[in-house]
Amino acid sequence: MECRRRVLLSCVVLGLGGGAAVGMAAGQGGGPASERGRDGMLRSGTAFFVTRAGEMLTSAHVVRGCGRIEVWASDGKRLPASLVATDDRRDLALLATRHGVATAARPVARSARQGAPVYTIGFGLTPTTPLVPVMTHGHLHGHAQPKGYRLLVLRAALHEGNSGGPVVDARGGLLGMVVGRYDKQPDLGVAVPAADLAQFLASHAIEGEPATHAAEMEPDAALRQVSALVQCVK
């Protein structure tokens, strides 16, 4: 796959017809690593818990080539993480932290309609306060199916560090995971649908939270409960 334009240190082209979609992993500043003045942080992004046993998902381009992967919970606790599996075609990575959590992302059983509101979260976007998440609100612009795999197209102002972040609906139910944005239309982001995330987990014998028809949680609260900063270190 040809990479037409790089965003900071990492790039993934998803080949969406009218323009390339570029992965977004923050490549400098940001994160507890820089706060401690430690060299060697390659990039950072967002990850989220998909099981209460501590398995997480993020974008494969965020954790590719890391000597060490660190996850930082919102309370500042460092969680060493190991890379279990990747799907480079869909830009997915499965992490294990062995850190039990009370809440994991729960997908919705229904399909989101075009124009429906969507919400996501990003860590490491602000260098001085990397553990303070940035919330983004947008709407579902449509769907795409490049080279046989499905993507949600979001109209939202996504930034470096949003890669790997969960996308939820107005009731806090998981719709997908951010993997990039169009290089020629930066107001359009792309996300892997929740059903494909579940398929990826199942292929590695991981059982995520069951789908629900009636998730009932404010989107910001749902995102904060399951998300964390992830850093790729040399």
Buried (B, 14 or more C-beta within 10 A) or exposed (E): EEEEEEBBBBBBBBEBEEBBBBBBBBBBBBBBBBBEEEEEBBBBBBBBBBBEBBBBBBBBBBBBEBEEBBBBBBEEEEBEBEBEBBBEEBBBBBBBBEBEBEBBBBBBBEEBEEEEBBBBBBBBBBEEEBBEBBEBEBBBBEEBEBEEBBBBBBBBBBBBBBBBBBBBBBBBBBBBBBBBBBBEBBEBBBBBBBBBBBBBBEEEEBEBBEBBEEBEBEBBEBBBBBBBBBBBBE
